[in-house]
Amino acid sequence: MAPKPAAAAAPTPPAAGAAPPAGAAAAAAAKGKPGAAPPTKPKPRWRIPLKVGWIFLGIFAFICFCVLVTTAFLFYKMNKEKESPLDQPMDKLRTAMATGLRNNDLMTENPMKVAEEVTNLPQHIADAENLYNERKVKYQNLFKKGAKSSGGWKLFGKNLYYVSKGKKTWYDAENFCMSRDAHLASILTDEEQTYITSQLTTPAWIGLTDESEEGNWEWTDGSRLITQYWSAGNPNSWENYGDSEEDCASIIPSSREKNWSECNCHELHSWVCKESLDTGEL
């Protein structure tokens, strides 16, 4: 006896609250069944509005047009100008060469001048080296003198001045100044006289003496005696005082403009050194 076929299993109903299968949900949505989720639409991509695109395209075309017109104008102008920067110098050179070729004297004279310059060339080189060395020494001296300003020396005009704190004879004071590439101060202008006087509190030696010849006053630095500021009764005349040893000059600080005094060179006084910074033309 043949066995009976097994009965088909009845479909299991979905549990309460469970989501329907994906296929079923789609079919239900297609049929418009209530409760089905609508299908999602793809988001549109961002696009430039057609009007804005045409505006940008027009601006770009206008810029290209301006560049093209400017380039064409410059090219036209460059081609139109017949004279170049080299035309004038070349014309002068051609004129000079033509003149030289036509002038026989000039053709023979120039080589002679060139030969003479070549002969003198070693002397020109030697002169240039000497000038270089002279200027080098002047610059070195300026640097050395500049360093003095931090050691008690003061700058006024084109000179450095040193006012001592101690006292010496005129001879020792001059030796002190010379050991520092200077001399006792010479006074050549009213401004210099006023400045030196303002720096003093006691009588001080300056570089004026008539030791070589009585009555013939000279500056020790070789400067020419231009203006004198002797106080009343100075300098003493040789006829009145005979063979006096008052052969040196000092400044007596006072409010008076004329305050030079003739003194015995062996007296002890402060002193003023002066060094010129005027090195001439560098």
C-alpha positions as CSV (number, residue, x, y, z in Angstrom):
1,M,0.0,0.0,0.0
2,A,1.5,3.2,-1.2
3,P,2.4,5.9,1.4
4,K,0.3,9.1,1.4
5,P,2.1,12.3,0.4
6,A,3.0,14.7,3.3
7,A,0.7,17.6,3.5
8,A,2.3,21.0,2.7
9,A,3.2,23.0,5.7
10,A,1.0,26.0,6.3
11,P,2.7,29.4,6.0
12,T,3.7,30.8,9.3
13,P,2.0,34.1,10.0
14,P,4.4,37.0,10.7
15,A,4.8,37.8,14.3
16,A,3.1,40.9,15.6
17,G,5.2,44.1,15.2
18,A,7.7,42.4,12.9
19,A,8.7,44.3,9.7
20,P,7.4,42.7,6.5
21,P,9.9,41.3,4.1
22,A,11.7,43.7,1.8
23,G,10.0,42.2,-1.3
24,A,6.7,42.4,0.3
25,A,7.1,46.0,1.3
26,A,8.1,46.9,-2.2
27,A,5.2,45.1,-3.7
28,A,2.8,46.7,-1.2
29,A,4.2,50.1,-2.0
30,A,3.8,49.5,-5.7
31,K,0.2,48.5,-5.2
32,G,-0.5,51.5,-3.0
33,K,-1.2,49.6,0.1
34,P,-1.5,51.8,3.1
35,G,1.3,51.7,5.6
36,A,4.0,51.0,2.9
37,A,7.2,53.3,2.9
38,P,7.5,55.4,-0.2
39,P,10.6,54.8,-2.3
40,T,13.5,57.3,-1.8
41,K,14.3,59.6,-4.8
42,P,18.0,60.2,-5.8
43,K,19.2,63.7,-4.8
44,P,19.9,66.0,-7.8
45,R,23.6,67.1,-8.2
46,W,24.5,70.8,-7.7
47,R,24.5,72.7,-11.0
48,I,25.6,76.2,-11.9
49,P,22.7,78.2,-13.2
50,L,22.9,78.7,-16.9
51,K,22.7,82.5,-16.6
52,V,25.6,82.7,-14.2
53,G,27.7,80.5,-16.4
54,W,27.1,82.8,-19.4
55,I,28.1,85.8,-17.3
56,F,31.4,84.2,-16.3
57,L,32.1,83.1,-19.8
58,G,31.5,86.7,-21.0
59,I,33.9,88.1,-18.4
60,F,36.6,85.7,-19.4
61,A,36.1,86.4,-23.1
62,F,36.4,90.2,-22.4
63,I,39.6,89.8,-20.4
64,C,41.1,87.7,-23.3
65,F,40.0,90.4,-25.7
66,C,41.7,93.1,-23.7
67,V,45.0,91.1,-23.4
68,L,44.9,90.5,-27.2
69,V,44.3,94.2,-28.0
70,T,47.1,95.3,-25.6
71,T,49.6,92.9,-27.0
72,A,48.7,93.9,-30.6
73,F,49.1,97.6,-29.7
74,L,52.5,97.1,-28.1
75,F,53.7,95.0,-31.0
76,Y,52.6,97.6,-33.4
77,K,54.2,100.4,-31.5
78,M,57.5,98.6,-31.2
79,N,57.6,97.9,-34.9
80,K,56.6,101.5,-35.8
81,E,59.4,103.0,-33.8
82,K,62.3,103.3,-36.1
83,E,64.9,104.5,-33.6
84,S,66.2,101.9,-31.1
85,P,68.3,102.8,-28.0
86,L,71.4,101.7,-29.8
87,D,70.9,103.9,-32.9
88,Q,72.3,107.1,-31.5
89,P,75.5,105.7,-30.0
90,M,76.1,103.7,-33.2
91,D,75.6,106.8,-35.3
92,K,78.2,108.6,-33.3
93,L,80.6,105.7,-33.5
94,R,80.2,105.5,-37.3
95,T,80.7,109.3,-37.6
96,A,83.9,109.1,-35.5
97,M,85.2,106.2,-37.5
98,A,84.5,108.0,-40.8
99,T,86.2,111.1,-39.5
100,G,89.3,109.1,-38.4
101,L,89.6,107.4,-41.7
102,R,89.4,110.7,-43.6
103,N,92.0,112.4,-41.3
104,N,95.5,111.1,-42.0
105,D,97.0,113.1,-39.1
106,L,94.5,111.7,-36.7
107,M,95.3,108.2,-37.9
108,T,99.0,108.6,-37.1
109,E,98.5,110.7,-34.0
110,N,96.3,108.3,-32.0
111,P,98.7,105.4,-32.2
112,M,101.5,107.6,-30.9
113,K,99.3,108.7,-28.0
114,V,98.4,105.1,-27.2
115,A,102.1,104.2,-27.2
116,E,102.9,107.1,-24.9
117,E,100.2,106.0,-22.5
118,V,101.4,102.5,-22.5
119,T,104.9,103.7,-21.7
120,N,103.6,105.8,-18.8
121,L,101.4,103.0,-17.5
122,P,103.8,101.8,-14.8
123,Q,104.0,105.4,-13.4
124,H,100.2,105.7,-13.4
125,I,100.0,102.4,-11.5
126,A,102.7,103.6,-9.0
127,D,100.8,106.9,-8.5
128,A,97.6,105.0,-7.9
129,E,99.2,102.8,-5.3
130,N,100.7,105.8,-3.5
131,L,97.4,107.5,-3.4
132,Y,95.8,104.3,-2.0
133,N,98.4,104.0,0.7
134,E,98.0,107.7,1.7
135,R,94.3,107.4,2.0
136,K,94.6,104.1,3.9
137,V,96.9,105.8,6.5
138,K,94.4,108.7,6.8
139,Y,91.5,106.3,7.5
140,Q,93.6,104.4,10.0
141,N,94.5,107.6,11.8
142,L,90.8,108.6,11.9
143,F,89.9,105.3,13.6
144,K,92.6,105.7,16.1
145,K,91.6,109.3,16.9
146,G,88.0,108.3,17.2
147,A,88.9,105.8,19.9
148,K,90.4,108.7,22.0
149,S,87.0,110.3,22.5
150,S,86.2,107.6,25.1
151,G,89.4,108.3,27.1
152,G,88.8,111.9,28.3
153,W,89.2,113.6,24.9
154,K,86.3,115.7,23.7
155,L,85.3,116.5,20.2
156,F,84.7,120.1,19.1
157,G,84.6,121.0,15.4
158,K,87.3,119.1,13.6
159,N,89.5,118.7,16.7
160,L,89.9,116.6,19.8
161,Y,90.7,118.3,23.1
162,Y,92.1,117.0,26.3
163,V,91.9,119.0,29.5
164,S,94.2,117.7,32.3
165,K,93.3,117.2,35.9
166,G,96.9,117.4,37.1
167,K,99.6,120.1,36.7
168,K,102.9,120.2,34.9
169,T,105.4,122.6,33.6
170,W,104.9,123.9,30.1
171,Y,107.6,121.6,28.7
172,D,106.3,118.5,30.4
173,A,102.8,119.3,29.3
174,E,103.9,119.7,25.7
175,N,105.8,116.3,25.9
176,F,102.6,114.7,27.3
177,C,100.6,115.9,24.4
178,M,103.2,114.9,21.8
179,S,103.3,111.4,23.3
180,R,99.7,111.2,22.3
181,D,100.1,112.5,18.7
182,A,98.9,116.0,19.7
183,H,100.3,119.4,20.8
184,L,99.4,121.9,23.4
185,A,96.3,123.6,22.0
186,S,96.4,126.3,19.4
187,I,93.5,128.7,19.3
188,L,92.6,129.9,15.8
189,T,89.0,131.1,16.0
190,D,86.7,133.0,18.4
191,E,84.6,129.8,18.8
192,E,87.7,127.8,19.8
193,Q,88.7,130.5,22.3
194,T,85.2,130.4,23.8
195,Y,85.1,126.6,23.9
196,I,88.5,126.1,25.6
197,T,87.8,128.8,28.1
198,S,84.5,127.1,29.0
199,Q,86.3,123.8,29.8
200,L,88.7,125.4,32.4
201,T,88.4,126.0,36.1
202,T,92.1,126.8,36.7
203,P,94.8,128.4,34.6
204,A,96.0,126.1,31.8
205,W,98.9,125.9,29.4
206,I,98.3,126.4,25.6
207,G,100.8,125.8,22.8
208,L,102.0,129.4,22.4
209,T,105.6,130.4,23.1
210,D,108.3,132.9,22.1
211,E,111.1,130.9,23.4
212,S,112.9,130.8,20.0
213,E,112.8,134.6,19.6
214,E,111.6,137.0,22.2
215,G,108.4,138.7,21.1
216,N,107.9,136.3,18.2
217,W,105.0,134.1,19.4
218,E,104.5,130.8,17.6
219,W,102.2,127.8,18.0
220,T,103.9,124.5,18.7
221,D,101.7,122.7,16.1
222,G,103.0,125.0,13.4
223,S,99.7,126.9,12.9
224,R,99.8,130.5,11.9
225,L,99.1,133.0,14.7
226,I,95.9,134.6,13.5
227,T,94.1,136.2,16.4
228,Q,95.5,136.9,19.9
229,Y,93.5,137.2,23.1
230,W,96.0,138.7,25.5
231,S,94.7,140.2,28.7
232,A,95.6,143.7,29.7
233,G,99.4,144.1,30.2
234,N,100.3,141.0,28.3
235,P,102.6,140.0,26.8
236,N,105.3,141.7,28.8
237,S,107.7,143.7,26.6
238,W,111.4,142.6,26.6
239,E,112.5,146.3,27.2
240,N,110.6,146.4,30.5
241,Y,111.5,143.0,31.9
242,G,114.8,142.2,30.3
243,D,115.7,138.5,29.8
244,S,112.6,137.1,31.3
245,E,111.7,133.4,31.4
246,E,108.0,134.2,30.8
247,D,108.1,132.7,27.3
248,C,104.9,130.5,27.5
249,A,101.2,131.4,27.4
250,S,98.4,130.2,29.5
251,I,94.7,130.8,29.7
252,I,93.2,132.3,32.8
253,P,89.6,131.2,33.0
254,S,87.3,134.2,33.2
255,S,84.2,135.8,31.6
256,R,86.4,138.1,29.7
257,E,87.2,137.3,26.0
258,K,90.8,138.3,26.3
259,N,92.4,136.1,29.0
260,W,95.8,135.0,27.8
261,S,98.7,135.5,30.2
262,E,102.4,135.3,29.7
263,C,103.9,133.0,32.3
264,N,107.2,131.4,33.4
265,C,107.4,128.1,31.5
266,H,108.5,126.3,34.7
267,E,105.3,127.1,36.6
268,L,102.9,124.3,37.3
269,H,99.6,124.6,35.5
270,S,96.9,122.4,34.0
271,W,97.1,122.0,30.2
272,V,95.0,121.6,27.1
273,C,96.0,119.2,24.3
274,K,94.6,119.5,20.8
275,E,94.7,117.0,17.9
276,S,93.3,117.9,14.5
277,L,91.0,115.5,12.8
278,D,91.2,117.4,9.5
279,T,92.9,114.9,7.2
280,G,92.4,116.9,4.1
281,E,90.7,115.5,1.0
282,L,90.2,111.7,1.3
